[in-house]
Amino acid sequence: MSEFLLSLLGERLVNGEKAEMDVQSLGAKLSLVGLFFGCSLNAPCKQFHGSLCEFYSRFKKTSEHKDKLEIVFISSDQDQKHWQDFLQEMPWLALPFKDRHKKVRLRYNINNNHLIGKLLLIRINVINWTEIC
């Protein structure tokens, strides 16, 4: 499974404090990864972001399965400052501000013209991803 996440997300993710996290360290404990496709300048996306933050915070505080879910933000922001400001509002991880997001967007057919805050859930540790990818 960690090979799947590595091929999809790359080796490192970042959080709002700009601290890096190794993608491989996520692999063993997770059952569900949410890919949050968004943009800081899109009003519907920001509204969805607020609801998602509320859910995520409540889930992480109260669920016995809190270590089984992680969300990764995949930005379509064109400006790094907008990306950084939006990332600081998030309790989850994000792809670094690079071209890596383009690969993930292409894989799941997400385009900027329809960007209103999309969350794609991927169930992992269930099947052999290397046979599928």
N, CA, C and O atoms as CSV, one atom per row, in Angstrom:
chain,resi,resn,atom,element,x,y,z
A,1,MET,N,N,0.813,-1.185,0.000
A,1,MET,CA,C,0.000,0.000,0.000
A,1,MET,C,C,0.859,1.254,0.000
A,1,MET,O,O,0.520,2.233,-0.664
A,2,SER,N,N,1.962,1.239,0.731
A,2,SER,CA,C,2.784,2.443,0.753
A,2,SER,C,C,3.361,2.752,-0.627
A,2,SER,O,O,3.642,3.910,-0.934
A,3,GLU,N,N,3.541,1.724,-1.462
A,3,GLU,CA,C,3.998,1.974,-2.829
A,3,GLU,C,C,2.948,2.766,-3.599
A,3,GLU,O,O,3.280,3.662,-4.375
A,4,PHE,N,N,1.687,2.431,-3.379
A,4,PHE,CA,C,0.597,3.155,-4.033
A,4,PHE,C,C,0.600,4.619,-3.603
A,4,PHE,O,O,0.529,5.512,-4.449
A,5,LEU,N,N,0.680,4.874,-2.296
A,5,LEU,CA,C,0.695,6.264,-1.818
A,5,LEU,C,C,1.927,7.005,-2.310
A,5,LEU,O,O,1.838,8.177,-2.677
A,6,LEU,N,N,3.065,6.343,-2.323
A,6,LEU,CA,C,4.287,6.983,-2.826
A,6,LEU,C,C,4.159,7.354,-4.297
A,6,LEU,O,O,4.566,8.444,-4.699
A,7,SER,N,N,3.600,6.461,-5.097
A,7,SER,CA,C,3.466,6.771,-6.522
A,7,SER,C,C,2.442,7.875,-6.755
A,7,SER,O,O,2.562,8.643,-7.710
A,8,LEU,N,N,1.450,7.956,-5.902
A,8,LEU,CA,C,0.396,8.947,-6.057
A,8,LEU,C,C,0.792,10.314,-5.501
A,8,LEU,O,O,0.580,11.340,-6.147
A,9,LEU,N,N,1.367,10.320,-4.297
A,9,LEU,CA,C,1.605,11.569,-3.570
A,9,LEU,C,C,3.060,12.017,-3.536
A,9,LEU,O,O,3.338,13.173,-3.215
A,10,GLY,N,N,3.980,11.141,-3.855
A,10,GLY,CA,C,5.389,11.483,-3.703
A,10,GLY,C,C,5.868,11.085,-2.319
A,10,GLY,O,O,5.146,10.412,-1.582
A,11,GLU,N,N,7.060,11.488,-1.961
A,11,GLU,CA,C,7.672,11.037,-0.712
A,11,GLU,C,C,7.290,11.859,0.507
A,11,GLU,O,O,7.301,11.341,1.624
A,12,ARG,N,N,6.954,13.124,0.317
A,12,ARG,CA,C,6.710,14.006,1.465
A,12,ARG,C,C,5.418,14.790,1.318
A,12,ARG,O,O,5.005,15.162,0.220
A,13,LEU,N,N,4.791,15.027,2.477
A,13,LEU,CA,C,3.645,15.926,2.590
A,13,LEU,C,C,4.028,17.001,3.590
A,13,LEU,O,O,5.004,16.847,4.324
A,14,VAL,N,N,3.276,18.078,3.624
A,14,VAL,CA,C,3.548,19.157,4.576
A,14,VAL,C,C,2.274,19.470,5.352
A,14,VAL,O,O,1.165,19.160,4.918
A,15,ASN,N,N,2.469,20.099,6.525
A,15,ASN,CA,C,1.316,20.571,7.289
A,15,ASN,C,C,1.324,22.093,7.334
A,15,ASN,O,O,2.177,22.730,6.717
A,16,GLY,N,N,0.388,22.669,8.053
A,16,GLY,CA,C,0.248,24.120,8.109
A,16,GLY,C,C,1.445,24.850,8.683
A,16,GLY,O,O,1.641,26.034,8.408
A,17,GLU,N,N,2.250,24.157,9.479
A,17,GLU,CA,C,3.463,24.773,10.040
A,17,GLU,C,C,4.677,24.535,9.150
A,17,GLU,O,O,5.808,24.817,9.545
A,18,LYS,N,N,4.440,24.015,7.949
A,18,LYS,CA,C,5.480,23.724,6.958
A,18,LYS,C,C,6.381,22.555,7.357
A,18,LYS,O,O,7.434,22.347,6.756
A,19,ALA,N,N,5.966,21.794,8.369
A,19,ALA,CA,C,6.723,20.605,8.747
A,19,ALA,C,C,6.426,19.498,7.741
A,19,ALA,O,O,5.288,19.323,7.305
A,20,GLU,N,N,7.462,18.760,7.386
A,20,GLU,CA,C,7.299,17.678,6.419
A,20,GLU,C,C,6.980,16.370,7.125
A,20,GLU,O,O,7.416,16.128,8.250
A,21,MET,N,N,6.210,15.530,6.437
A,21,MET,CA,C,5.902,14.196,6.936
A,21,MET,C,C,6.198,13.200,5.829
A,21,MET,O,O,5.876,13.428,4.663
A,22,ASP,N,N,6.807,12.110,6.209
A,22,ASP,CA,C,7.145,11.047,5.274
A,22,ASP,C,C,5.881,10.261,4.919
A,22,ASP,O,O,5.198,9.756,5.809
A,23,VAL,N,N,5.571,10.155,3.640
A,23,VAL,CA,C,4.362,9.454,3.190
A,23,VAL,C,C,4.392,7.990,3.613
A,23,VAL,O,O,3.355,7.431,3.968
A,24,GLN,N,N,5.555,7.369,3.580
A,24,GLN,CA,C,5.646,5.962,3.959
A,24,GLN,C,C,5.232,5.731,5.401
A,24,GLN,O,O,4.710,4.662,5.719
A,25,SER,N,N,5.448,6.694,6.279
A,25,SER,CA,C,5.067,6.519,7.682
A,25,SER,C,C,3.553,6.506,7.866
A,25,SER,O,O,3.060,6.006,8.877
A,26,LEU,N,N,2.821,7.041,6.917
A,26,LEU,CA,C,1.360,7.010,6.988
A,26,LEU,C,C,0.806,5.639,6.648
A,26,LEU,O,O,-0.226,5.223,7.174
A,27,GLY,N,N,1.502,4.946,5.764
A,27,GLY,CA,C,0.969,3.755,5.142
A,27,GLY,C,C,0.443,2.659,6.034
A,27,GLY,O,O,-0.629,2.120,5.759
A,28,ALA,N,N,1.140,2.309,7.078
A,28,ALA,CA,C,0.781,1.134,7.858
A,28,ALA,C,C,-0.526,1.285,8.624
A,28,ALA,O,O,-1.263,0.310,8.770
A,29,LYS,N,N,-0.825,2.458,9.108
A,29,LYS,CA,C,-1.985,2.619,9.986
A,29,LYS,C,C,-3.272,3.015,9.267
A,29,LYS,O,O,-4.360,2.814,9.806
A,30,LEU,N,N,-3.170,3.563,8.085
A,30,LEU,CA,C,-4.350,4.115,7.415
A,30,LEU,C,C,-5.233,3.061,6.768
A,30,LEU,O,O,-4.756,2.033,6.287
A,31,SER,N,N,-6.536,3.338,6.768
A,31,SER,CA,C,-7.504,2.543,6.023
A,31,SER,C,C,-8.190,3.379,4.954
A,31,SER,O,O,-8.699,2.850,3.966
A,32,LEU,N,N,-8.198,4.700,5.167
A,32,LEU,CA,C,-8.919,5.588,4.267
A,32,LEU,C,C,-8.134,6.886,4.091
A,32,LEU,O,O,-7.745,7.525,5.069
A,33,VAL,N,N,-7.907,7.264,2.843
A,33,VAL,CA,C,-7.250,8.533,2.531
A,33,VAL,C,C,-8.245,9.384,1.756
A,33,VAL,O,O,-8.840,8.932,0.778
A,34,GLY,N,N,-8.415,10.615,2.205
A,34,GLY,CA,C,-9.264,11.559,1.495
A,34,GLY,C,C,-8.397,12.542,0.739
A,34,GLY,O,O,-7.576,13.235,1.340
A,35,LEU,N,N,-8.566,12.612,-0.557
A,35,LEU,CA,C,-7.851,13.595,-1.372
A,35,LEU,C,C,-8.784,14.780,-1.551
A,35,LEU,O,O,-9.804,14.684,-2.233
A,36,PHE,N,N,-8.425,15.902,-0.929
A,36,PHE,CA,C,-9.249,17.106,-0.975
A,36,PHE,C,C,-8.689,18.024,-2.050
A,36,PHE,O,O,-7.642,18.645,-1.864
A,37,PHE,N,N,-9.389,18.107,-3.175
A,37,PHE,CA,C,-8.997,18.969,-4.285
A,37,PHE,C,C,-9.662,20.316,-4.077
A,37,PHE,O,O,-10.888,20.397,-3.995
A,38,GLY,N,N,-8.864,21.381,-3.989
A,38,GLY,CA,C,-9.457,22.677,-3.724
A,38,GLY,C,C,-8.588,23.842,-4.134
A,38,GLY,O,O,-7.477,23.682,-4.639
A,39,CYS,N,N,-9.139,25.028,-3.895
A,39,CYS,CA,C,-8.478,26.278,-4.243
A,39,CYS,C,C,-8.902,27.337,-3.232
A,39,CYS,O,O,-10.086,27.463,-2.923
A,40,SER,N,N,-7.961,28.079,-2.728
A,40,SER,CA,C,-8.248,29.069,-1.687
A,40,SER,C,C,-9.133,30.205,-2.169
A,40,SER,O,O,-9.804,30.839,-1.354
A,41,LEU,N,N,-9.157,30.480,-3.461
A,41,LEU,CA,C,-9.910,31.618,-3.987
A,41,LEU,C,C,-11.323,31.256,-4.437
A,41,LEU,O,O,-12.057,32.125,-4.908
A,42,ASN,N,N,-11.713,30.006,-4.304
A,42,ASN,CA,C,-13.019,29.546,-4.749
A,42,ASN,C,C,-13.976,29.529,-3.558
A,42,ASN,O,O,-13.761,28.776,-2.608
A,43,ALA,N,N,-15.030,30.347,-3.597
A,43,ALA,CA,C,-15.960,30.477,-2.465
A,43,ALA,C,C,-16.644,29.157,-2.094
A,43,ALA,O,O,-16.670,28.822,-0.910
A,44,PRO,N,N,-17.200,28.389,-3.043
A,44,PRO,CA,C,-17.797,27.107,-2.656
A,44,PRO,C,C,-16.782,26.144,-2.039
A,44,PRO,O,O,-17.114,25.374,-1.138
A,45,CYS,N,N,-15.545,26.194,-2.531
A,45,CYS,CA,C,-14.495,25.352,-1.977
A,45,CYS,C,C,-14.203,25.741,-0.530
A,45,CYS,O,O,-14.048,24.874,0.330
A,46,LYS,N,N,-14.130,27.027,-0.264
A,46,LYS,CA,C,-13.874,27.497,1.104
A,46,LYS,C,C,-15.015,27.095,2.035
A,46,LYS,O,O,-14.781,26.767,3.198
A,47,GLN,N,N,-16.241,27.120,1.531
A,47,GLN,CA,C,-17.390,26.714,2.336
A,47,GLN,C,C,-17.304,25.211,2.652
A,47,GLN,O,O,-17.512,24.799,3.793
A,48,PHE,N,N,-16.999,24.409,1.644
A,48,PHE,CA,C,-16.828,22.974,1.854
A,48,PHE,C,C,-15.677,22.712,2.819
A,48,PHE,O,O,-15.761,21.832,3.676
A,49,HIS,N,N,-14.614,23.474,2.672
A,49,HIS,CA,C,-13.448,23.353,3.544
A,49,HIS,C,C,-13.844,23.519,5.007
A,49,HIS,O,O,-13.382,22.768,5.865
A,50,GLY,N,N,-14.705,24.507,5.296
A,50,GLY,CA,C,-15.151,24.726,6.671
A,50,GLY,C,C,-15.889,23.521,7.232
A,50,GLY,O,O,-15.651,23.119,8.371
A,51,SER,N,N,-16.780,22.948,6.440
A,51,SER,CA,C,-17.524,21.755,6.870
A,51,SER,C,C,-16.591,20.563,7.049
A,51,SER,O,O,-16.735,19.791,7.997
A,52,LEU,N,N,-15.639,20.418,6.140
A,52,LEU,CA,C,-14.693,19.312,6.223
A,52,LEU,C,C,-13.802,19.452,7.454
A,52,LEU,O,O,-13.509,18.459,8.120
A,53,CYS,N,N,-13.369,20.669,7.764
A,53,CYS,CA,C,-12.565,20.911,8.972
A,53,CYS,C,C,-13.338,20.510,10.228
A,53,CYS,O,O,-12.793,19.882,11.136
A,54,GLU,N,N,-14.598,20.879,10.260
A,54,GLU,CA,C,-15.444,20.549,11.411
A,54,GLU,C,C,-15.563,19.030,11.568
A,54,GLU,O,O,-15.396,18.504,12.668
A,55,PHE,N,N,-15.849,18.335,10.479
A,55,PHE,CA,C,-15.946,16.875,10.526
A,55,PHE,C,C,-14.622,16.260,10.972
A,55,PHE,O,O,-14.598,15.423,11.874
A,56,TYR,N,N,-13.524,16.673,10.342
A,56,TYR,CA,C,-12.210,16.094,10.607
A,56,TYR,C,C,-11.809,16.281,12.070
A,56,TYR,O,O,-11.329,15.348,12.713
A,57,SER,N,N,-12.007,17.479,12.584
A,57,SER,CA,C,-11.647,17.756,13.980
A,57,SER,C,C,-12.469,16.897,14.934
A,57,SER,O,O,-11.936,16.330,15.888
A,58,ARG,N,N,-13.767,16.806,14.672
A,58,ARG,CA,C,-14.638,15.993,15.527
A,58,ARG,C,C,-14.237,14.517,15.435
A,58,ARG,O,O,-14.176,13.827,16.452
A,59,PHE,N,N,-13.966,14.039,14.232
A,59,PHE,CA,C,-13.574,12.643,14.040
A,59,PHE,C,C,-12.274,12.335,14.778
A,59,PHE,O,O,-12.177,11.317,15.464
A,60,LYS,N,N,-11.279,13.203,14.643
A,60,LYS,CA,C,-9.976,12.973,15.276
A,60,LYS,C,C,-10.052,13.037,16.802
A,60,LYS,O,O,-9.252,12.403,17.489
A,61,LYS,N,N,-11.003,13.795,17.331
A,61,LYS,CA,C,-11.145,13.908,18.789
A,61,LYS,C,C,-11.959,12.770,19.390
A,61,LYS,O,O,-11.700,12.362,20.522
A,62,THR,N,N,-12.940,12.250,18.649
A,62,THR,CA,C,-13.902,11.340,19.269
A,62,THR,C,C,-13.884,9.906,18.753
A,62,THR,O,O,-14.370,9.011,19.446
A,63,SER,N,N,-13.355,9.660,17.593
A,63,SER,CA,C,-13.452,8.319,17.012
A,63,SER,C,C,-12.358,7.399,17.527
A,63,SER,O,O,-11.207,7.802,17.700
A,64,GLU,N,N,-12.743,6.168,17.764
A,64,GLU,CA,C,-11.742,5.167,18.140
A,64,GLU,C,C,-10.878,4.779,16.938
A,64,GLU,O,O,-9.850,4.121,17.095
A,65,HIS,N,N,-11.293,5.184,15.753
A,65,HIS,CA,C,-10.558,4.897,14.517
A,65,HIS,C,C,-9.831,6.133,13.981
A,65,HIS,O,O,-9.552,6.221,12.785
A,66,LYS,N,N,-9.530,7.072,14.855
A,66,LYS,CA,C,-8.961,8.354,14.412
A,66,LYS,C,C,-7.642,8.216,13.652
A,66,LYS,O,O,-7.303,9.083,12.847
A,67,ASP,N,N,-6.897,7.140,13.898
A,67,ASP,CA,C,-5.626,6.942,13.196
A,67,ASP,C,C,-5.794,6.260,11.845
A,67,ASP,O,O,-4.812,6.039,11.137
A,68,LYS,N,N,-7.018,5.926,11.483
A,68,LYS,CA,C,-7.280,5.199,10.241
A,68,LYS,C,C,-7.590,6.110,9.059
A,68,LYS,O,O,-7.641,5.647,7.919
A,69,LEU,N,N,-7.800,7.408,9.319
A,69,LEU,CA,C,-8.170,8.352,8.261
A,69,LEU,C,C,-7.175,9.501,8.197
A,69,LEU,O,O,-6.782,10.053,9.225
A,70,GLU,N,N,-6.777,9.852,6.998
A,70,GLU,CA,C,-6.004,11.073,6.790
A,70,GLU,C,C,-6.511,11.742,5.526
A,70,GLU,O,O,-6.893,11.081,4.560
A,71,ILE,N,N,-6.504,13.064,5.554
A,71,ILE,CA,C,-6.892,13.863,4.398
A,71,ILE,C,C,-5.650,14.566,3.875
A,71,ILE,O,O,-4.822,15.048,4.648
A,72,VAL,N,N,-5.530,14.620,2.563
A,72,VAL,CA,C,-4.410,15.302,1.913
A,72,VAL,C,C,-4.986,16.352,0.972
A,72,VAL,O,O,-5.783,16.042,0.087
A,73,PHE,N,N,-4.568,17.600,1.178
A,73,PHE,CA,C,-5.019,18.706,0.343
A,73,PHE,C,C,-4.198,18.756,-0.934
A,73,PHE,O,O,-2.968,18.728,-0.897
A,74,ILE,N,N,-4.892,18.831,-2.067
A,74,ILE,CA,C,-4.250,18.949,-3.374
A,74,ILE,C,C,-4.752,20.243,-3.985
A,74,ILE,O,O,-5.895,20.335,-4.433
A,75,SER,N,N,-3.900,21.218,-3.996
A,75,SER,CA,C,-4.284,22.578,-4.355
A,75,SER,C,C,-4.208,22.844,-5.851
A,75,SER,O,O,-3.388,22.275,-6.572
A,76,SER,N,N,-5.091,23.726,-6.286
A,76,SER,CA,C,-4.961,24.249,-7.649
A,76,SER,C,C,-4.613,25.730,-7.608
A,76,SER,O,O,-4.706,26.424,-8.621
A,77,ASP,N,N,-4.210,26.212,-6.433
A,77,ASP,CA,C,-3.787,27.609,-6.317
A,77,ASP,C,C,-2.585,27.863,-7.217
A,77,ASP,O,O,-1.673,27.039,-7.303
A,78,GLN,N,N,-2.594,28.997,-7.876
A,78,GLN,CA,C,-1.488,29.384,-8.744
A,78,GLN,C,C,-0.433,30.185,-7.990
A,78,GLN,O,O,0.689,30.350,-8.470
A,79,ASP,N,N,-0.790,30.676,-6.823
A,79,ASP,CA,C,0.075,31.544,-6.041
A,79,ASP,C,C,0.454,30.836,-4.737
A,79,ASP,O,O,-0.420,30.379,-4.001
A,80,GLN,N,N,1.746,30.747,-4.457
A,80,GLN,CA,C,2.202,30.032,-3.267
A,80,GLN,C,C,1.720,30.689,-1.978
A,80,GLN,O,O,1.439,29.986,-1.007
A,81,LYS,N,N,1.619,32.004,-1.941
A,81,LYS,CA,C,1.135,32.689,-0.732
A,81,LYS,C,C,-0.311,32.298,-0.432
A,81,LYS,O,O,-0.652,32.033,0.721
A,82,HIS,N,N,-1.170,32.260,-1.465
A,82,HIS,CA,C,-2.556,31.824,-1.254
A,82,HIS,C,C,-2.589,30.397,-0.725
A,82,HIS,O,O,-3.352,30.085,0.190
A,83,TRP,N,N,-1.760,29.531,-1.303
A,83,TRP,CA,C,-1.681,28.142,-0.865
A,83,TRP,C,C,-1.259,28.060,0.600
A,83,TRP,O,O,-1.870,27.332,1.382
A,84,GLN,N,N,-0.211,28.808,0.974
A,84,GLN,CA,C,0.278,28.778,2.351
A,84,GLN,C,C,-0.770,29.293,3.334
A,84,GLN,O,O,-0.967,28.706,4.397
A,85,ASP,N,N,-1.433,30.376,2.984
A,85,ASP,CA,C,-2.460,30.933,3.866
A,85,ASP,C,C,-3.604,29.942,4.073
A,85,ASP,O,O,-4.084,29.768,5.193
A,86,PHE,N,N,-4.037,29.297,2.998
A,86,PHE,CA,C,-5.126,28.323,3.080
A,86,PHE,C,C,-4.682,27.101,3.874
A,86,PHE,O,O,-5.448,26.568,4.676
A,87,LEU,N,N,-3.457,26.657,3.656
A,87,LEU,CA,C,-2.920,25.490,4.352
A,87,LEU,C,C,-2.883,25.708,5.862
A,87,LEU,O,O,-3.104,24.769,6.625
A,88,GLN,N,N,-2.608,26.923,6.297
A,88,GLN,CA,C,-2.551,27.207,7.731
A,88,GLN,C,C,-3.907,27.057,8.413
A,88,GLN,O,O,-3.971,26.919,9.634
A,89,GLU,N,N,-4.981,27.083,7.646
A,89,GLU,CA,C,-6.323,26.895,8.191
A,89,GLU,C,C,-6.705,25.422,8.281
A,89,GLU,O,O,-7.780,25.096,8.786
A,90,MET,N,N,-5.849,24.533,7.802
A,90,MET,CA,C,-6.189,23.115,7.691
A,90,MET,C,C,-5.525,22.281,8.771
A,90,MET,O,O,-4.351,22.477,9.085
A,91,PRO,N,N,-6.289,21.337,9.346
A,91,PRO,CA,C,-5.706,20.439,10.342
A,91,PRO,C,C,-5.059,19.194,9.729
A,91,PRO,O,O,-4.568,18.335,10.461
A,92,TRP,N,N,-5.050,19.087,8.409
A,92,TRP,CA,C,-4.518,17.900,7.742
A,92,TRP,C,C,-3.295,18.242,6.909
A,92,TRP,O,O,-2.799,19.368,6.939
A,93,LEU,N,N,-2.823,17.267,6.176
A,93,LEU,CA,C,-1.606,17.394,5.378
A,93,LEU,C,C,-1.914,17.880,3.966
A,93,LEU,O,O,-3.071,17.912,3.546
A,94,ALA,N,N,-0.869,18.256,3.246
A,94,ALA,CA,C,-1.031,18.734,1.869
A,94,ALA,C,C,0.170,18.319,1.035
A,94,ALA,O,O,1.262,18.076,1.549
A,95,LEU,N,N,-0.069,18.245,-0.273
A,95,LEU,CA,C,1.062,18.104,-1.181
A,95,LEU,C,C,1.851,19.400,-1.154
A,95,LEU,O,O,1.253,20.473,-1.074
A,96,PRO,N,N,3.168,19.336,-1.216
A,96,PRO,CA,C,3.951,20.565,-1.300
A,96,PRO,C,C,3.565,21.367,-2.541
A,96,PRO,O,O,3.041,20.817,-3.510
A,97,PHE,N,N,3.825,22.649,-2.499
A,97,PHE,CA,C,3.472,23.530,-3.617
A,97,PHE,C,C,4.450,23.301,-4.769
A,97,PHE,O,O,5.458,23.997,-4.887
A,98,LYS,N,N,4.145,22.337,-5.600
A,98,LYS,CA,C,4.961,21.970,-6.760
A,98,LYS,C,C,4.025,21.487,-7.850
A,98,LYS,O,O,2.806,21.583,-7.709
A,99,ASP,N,N,4.569,20.980,-8.912
A,99,ASP,CA,C,3.765,20.455,-10.016
A,99,ASP,C,C,3.218,19.055,-9.752
A,99,ASP,O,O,2.520,18.504,-10.605
A,100,ARG,N,N,3.510,18.476,-8.616
A,100,ARG,CA,C,3.089,17.114,-8.315
A,100,ARG,C,C,1.571,16.963,-8.388
A,100,ARG,O,O,1.066,15.914,-8.787
A,101,HIS,N,N,0.847,18.010,-8.003
A,101,HIS,CA,C,-0.619,17.932,-7.986
A,101,HIS,C,C,-1.195,17.630,-9.366
A,101,HIS,O,O,-2.280,17.060,-9.478
A,102,LYS,N,N,-0.480,18.008,-10.402
A,102,LYS,CA,C,-0.985,17.777,-11.760
A,102,LYS,C,C,-1.121,16.287,-12.055
A,102,LYS,O,O,-2.073,15.865,-12.712
A,103,LYS,N,N,-0.175,15.497,-11.571
A,103,LYS,CA,C,-0.222,14.054,-11.777
A,103,LYS,C,C,-1.448,13.455,-11.089
A,103,LYS,O,O,-2.145,12.629,-11.679
A,104,VAL,N,N,-1.713,13.857,-9.868
A,104,VAL,CA,C,-2.858,13.335,-9.121
A,104,VAL,C,C,-4.158,13.774,-9.780
A,104,VAL,O,O,-5.090,12.979,-9.902
A,105,ARG,N,N,-4.232,15.025,-10.202
A,105,ARG,CA,C,-5.433,15.538,-10.872
A,105,ARG,C,C,-5.727,14.766,-12.155
A,105,ARG,O,O,-6.879,14.429,-12.426
A,106,LEU,N,N,-4.700,14.487,-12.936
A,106,LEU,CA,C,-4.896,13.741,-14.178
A,106,LEU,C,C,-5.381,12.321,-13.897
A,106,LEU,O,O,-6.260,11.805,-14.588
A,107,ARG,N,N,-4.807,11.711,-12.891
A,107,ARG,CA,C,-5.179,10.334,-12.561
A,107,ARG,C,C,-6.658,10.213,-12.213
A,107,ARG,O,O,-7.301,9.224,-12.564
A,108,TYR,N,N,-7.200,11.217,-11.522
A,108,TYR,CA,C,-8.599,11.160,-11.087
A,108,TYR,C,C,-9.503,12.094,-11.881
A,108,TYR,O,O,-10.637,12.355,-11.478
A,109,ASN,N,N,-9.008,12.594,-13.001
A,109,ASN,CA,C,-9.790,13.425,-13.917
A,109,ASN,C,C,-10.439,14.620,-13.212
A,109,ASN,O,O,-11.623,14.897,-13.407
A,110,ILE,N,N,-9.668,15.311,-12.404
A,110,ILE,CA,C,-10.125,16.519,-11.722
A,110,ILE,C,C,-9.551,17.697,-12.494
A,110,ILE,O,O,-8.338,17.785,-12.683
A,111,ASN,N,N,-10.418,18.607,-12.943
A,111,ASN,CA,C,-9.889,19.780,-13.639
A,111,ASN,C,C,-10.315,21.051,-12.921
A,111,ASN,O,O,-11.308,21.065,-12.194
A,112,ASN,N,N,-9.568,22.097,-13.129
A,112,ASN,CA,C,-9.785,23.360,-12.420
A,112,ASN,C,C,-11.117,24.014,-12.746
A,112,ASN,O,O,-11.645,24.762,-11.924
A,113,ASN,N,N,-11.675,23.755,-13.924
A,113,ASN,CA,C,-12.919,24.407,-14.317
A,113,ASN,C,C,-14.110,23.981,-13.476
A,113,ASN,O,O,-15.097,24.712,-13.388
A,114,HIS,N,N,-14.034,22.826,-12.867
A,114,HIS,CA,C,-15.139,22.328,-12.064
A,114,HIS,C,C,-14.750,22.228,-10.590
A,114,HIS,O,O,-15.318,21.426,-9.848
A,115,LEU,N,N,-13.807,23.021,-10.181
A,115,LEU,CA,C,-13.269,22.926,-8.836
A,115,LEU,C,C,-14.163,23.639,-7.835
A,115,LEU,O,O,-14.164,24.867,-7.762
A,116,ILE,N,N,-14.911,22.884,-7.077
A,116,ILE,CA,C,-15.762,23.475,-6.049
A,116,ILE,C,C,-15.515,22.812,-4.704
A,116,ILE,O,O,-16.350,22.894,-3.803
A,117,GLY,N,N,-14.400,22.175,-4.572
A,117,GLY,CA,C,-14.080,21.451,-3.356
A,117,GLY,C,C,-14.513,20.009,-3.504
A,117,GLY,O,O,-15.648,19.661,-3.179
A,118,LYS,N,N,-13.634,19.185,-3.982
A,118,LYS,CA,C,-13.952,17.775,-4.177
A,118,LYS,C,C,-13.142,16.953,-3.191
A,118,LYS,O,O,-11.966,17.224,-2.948
A,119,LEU,N,N,-13.790,15.948,-2.632
A,119,LEU,CA,C,-13.116,15.020,-1.735
A,119,LEU,C,C,-13.251,13.628,-2.326
A,119,LEU,O,O,-14.357,13.109,-2.477
A,120,LEU,N,N,-12.125,13.036,-2.655
A,120,LEU,CA,C,-12.096,11.688,-3.197
A,120,LEU,C,C,-11.569,10.776,-2.102
A,120,LEU,O,O,-10.449,10.961,-1.625
A,121,LEU,N,N,-12.365,9.793,-1.701
A,121,LEU,CA,C,-11.957,8.860,-0.655
A,121,LEU,C,C,-11.398,7.598,-1.294
A,121,LEU,O,O,-11.997,7.024,-2.204
A,122,ILE,N,N,-10.243,7.179,-0.802
A,122,ILE,CA,C,-9.593,5.978,-1.307
A,122,ILE,C,C,-9.434,5.008,-0.147
A,122,ILE,O,O,-8.765,5.310,0.842
A,123,ARG,N,N,-10.047,3.854,-0.274
A,123,ARG,CA,C,-9.918,2.817,0.745
A,123,ARG,C,C,-8.632,2.052,0.459
A,123,ARG,O,O,-8.415,1.578,-0.656
A,124,ILE,N,N,-7.790,1.937,1.469
A,124,ILE,CA,C,-6.487,1.296,1.271
A,124,ILE,C,C,-6.313,0.132,2.239
A,124,ILE,O,O,-7.141,-0.078,3.125
A,125,ASN,N,N,-5.246,-0.611,2.066
A,125,ASN,CA,C,-4.944,-1.799,2.870
A,125,ASN,C,C,-6.024,-2.861,2.736
A,125,ASN,O,O,-6.232,-3.663,3.646
A,126,VAL,N,N,-6.706,-2.862,1.603
A,126,VAL,CA,C,-7.770,-3.834,1.382
A,126,VAL,C,C,-7.423,-4.746,0.207
A,126,VAL,O,O,-7.682,-5.949,0.250
A,127,ILE,N,N,-6.843,-4.173,-0.833
A,127,ILE,CA,C,-6.484,-4.941,-2.018
A,127,ILE,C,C,-5.029,-4.657,-2.372
A,127,ILE,O,O,-4.416,-3.735,-1.832
A,128,ASN,N,N,-4.499,-5.433,-3.258
A,128,ASN,CA,C,-3.121,-5.252,-3.693
A,128,ASN,C,C,-3.078,-4.184,-4.781
A,128,ASN,O,O,-3.392,-4.455,-5.940
A,129,TRP,N,N,-2.688,-2.974,-4.402
A,129,TRP,CA,C,-2.695,-1.838,-5.326
A,129,TRP,C,C,-1.695,-2.002,-6.455
A,129,TRP,O,O,-1.895,-1.441,-7.533
A,130,THR,N,N,-0.630,-2.751,-6.242
A,130,THR,CA,C,0.375,-2.870,-7.297
A,130,THR,C,C,-0.170,-3.638,-8.496
A,130,THR,O,O,0.308,-3.452,-9.615
A,131,GLU,N,N,-1.164,-4.500,-8.279
A,131,GLU,CA,C,-1.765,-5.213,-9.399
A,131,GLU,C,C,-2.691,-4.313,-10.206
A,131,GLU,O,O,-2.921,-4.559,-11.390
A,132,ILE,N,N,-3.219,-3.280,-9.577
A,132,ILE,CA,C,-4.160,-2.380,-10.237
A,132,ILE,C,C,-3.443,-1.228,-10.917
A,132,ILE,O,O,-3.830,-0.821,-12.012
A,133,CYS,N,N,-2.404,-0.696,-10.286
A,133,CYS,CA,C,-1.748,0.516,-10.793
A,133,CYS,C,C,-0.754,0.194,-11.851
A,133,CYS,O,O,-0.110,1.096,-12.387
